[in-house]
């Protein structure tokens, strides 16, 4: 699905991401964890096509990825919503793809119901709560049925109920659409709950990657063990 081959990133002569290799498979959920400044968000930007690596290459469906791909949807930590209604925000991706208006109405109505947002369809996006904003951003990203969904801290600063609802949505649509999900999270419990595989970054290095249960229960690298145990020297 997405093949990362020896990518690195240097900004102002500082190495942000050291040579990294990884392969993301279709239909799986991947969690990315690590301390602040580990290179997690930089890694996301590269695999999303928003940042050109200083070296190496990202391949998507076997072809070099040179720019953002419309079948890869991204939701950043602070999602930007247009200053229009919830309906128009969610419909945007379908409109730019020139989908028939009747089909747009049907699809938007269906996804708003699935996200329990139908009562907010005509609400201005600027009036939404943090949890509602996150749901609208996710609905807008998912309505186009992307092959890959990339999420940067999708539940940061949310209350437990909203965290639970967002996690349920991510799992549901990953399975329903056979969609690969790649999410950065500071919440290790979130990775344990929903990720099939987890990657641990530290100081620009991909230190360890494994099935989530194995990585948390039996990590092989000392840095991973210390991070998971909560040691504070990071």
Residue pairs with C-beta under 8 A, 6 or more apart in sequence:
1 23
1 24
1 25
1 26
1 60
1 61
1 147
1 148
1 180
2 23
2 24
2 47
2 58
2 59
2 60
2 65
2 148
2 180
2 182
3 23
3 24
3 58
3 59
3 60
3 62
4 20
4 21
4 22
4 23
4 24
4 46
4 47
4 56
4 58
5 21
5 56
5 57
5 58
5 59
6 19
6 20
6 21
6 55
6 56
6 57
7 17
7 19
7 20
7 21
7 46
7 53
7 55
7 56
7 57
7 58
8 15
8 17
8 18
8 19
8 20
8 53
8 54
8 55
8 56
9 15
9 16
9 17
9 39
9 42
9 46
9 51
9 53
9 54
10 16
10 54
15 204
16 39
16 42
16 204
17 39
17 42
17 43
17 46
17 53
17 204
18 39
18 204
18 205
19 55
19 56
20 43
20 56
20 205
20 206
21 206
22 199
22 206
22 209
24 30
24 47
24 148
24 180
24 182
25 180
26 147
26 178
26 180
27 174
27 175
27 178
27 179
27 180
28 174
28 180
28 181
28 196
28 197
29 170
29 171
29 174
29 180
29 181
29 183
29 194
29 195
29 196
29 197
30 180
30 181
30 182
30 183
30 195
30 196
30 197
30 198
30 199
31 183
31 185
31 190
31 191
31 194
31 195
31 197
31 198
31 199
31 212
32 40
32 43
32 44
32 182
32 183
32 184
32 185
32 198
32 199
32 201
33 40
33 184
33 185
33 186
33 188
33 191
33 198
33 199
33 200
33 201
33 227
34 40
34 200
34 201
34 202
34 207
34 227
35 202
35 227
35 234
37 203
38 201
38 202
38 203
38 204
39 201
39 203
39 204
39 205
40 184
40 201
41 77
41 152
41 184
42 51
43 201
43 206
44 74
44 150
44 152
44 182
44 184
45 51
46 52
46 53
46 58
47 58
47 65
47 150
47 182
48 68
48 72
48 74
48 150
49 58
49 65
49 66
49 67
49 68
49 69
49 72
50 68
50 74
57 64
58 64
58 65
59 65
60 69
60 72
60 148
61 147
68 74
70 97
70 144
71 144
71 146
71 147
71 148
72 146
72 147
72 148
72 149
72 150
73 93
73 141
73 142
73 144
73 146
73 148
73 149
73 150
74 141
74 149
74 150
74 151
74 152
75 134
75 137
75 138
75 141
75 149
75 150
75 151
75 152
75 154
76 152
77 152
77 153
77 154
77 156
79 133
79 134
79 136
79 137
81 89
81 125
81 126
81 128
81 133
81 136
81 137
81 140
82 88
82 89
82 92
82 125
83 124
83 125
83 126
84 124
84 125
85 121
85 122
85 123
85 124
85 125
86 112
86 117
86 120
86 121
86 122
86 123
86 125
86 128
86 136
87 108
87 112
87 121
87 122
89 125
89 136
89 140
90 108
90 111
90 112
90 117
90 136
90 139
90 140
90 143
91 104
91 108
91 143
92 140
93 140
93 141
93 143
93 144
94 103
94 104
94 107
94 108
94 143
94 144
95 104
97 144
99 107
107 143
108 121
108 143
109 118
111 139
111 142
111 143
112 118
112 120
112 121
112 139
114 169
114 172
115 135
115 136
115 138
115 139
115 169
116 135
116 165
117 132
117 135
117 136
117 139
120 128
120 132
120 136
125 133
125 136
128 136
130 157
130 158
130 162
131 158
131 159
131 161
131 162
131 165
131 166
134 154
134 155
134 158
134 162
134 166
135 165
135 166
135 169
138 154
138 166
138 169
138 170
141 149
142 149
142 173
142 177
142 179
145 177
145 179
146 177
146 179
147 179
147 180
148 179
148 180
148 181
148 182
149 170
149 173
149 174
149 179
149 180
149 181
149 182
150 181
150 182
150 183
151 170
151 181
151 182
151 183
151 184
152 183
152 184
153 184
153 185
153 186
154 166
154 170
154 183
154 185
155 162
155 163
155 166
155 167
155 185
155 187
155 190
156 186
158 166
163 187
163 190
167 190
167 193
167 194
170 181
170 183
170 194
171 194
173 179
174 180
174 181
183 195
185 191
188 216
188 228
191 198
191 212
191 216
192 212
192 213
192 216
195 212
196 211
196 212
197 209
197 210
197 211
197 212
197 215
198 209
198 210
198 211
198 212
198 215
198 216
199 206
199 208
199 209
200 206
200 207
200 208
200 209
200 215
200 219
200 221
200 223
200 224
200 227
201 207
202 223
202 227
202 234
207 221
207 223
207 224
208 215
208 219
208 220
208 221
208 223
208 224
209 215
210 219
210 220
215 224
216 228
219 225
219 228
226 233
226 234
227 234
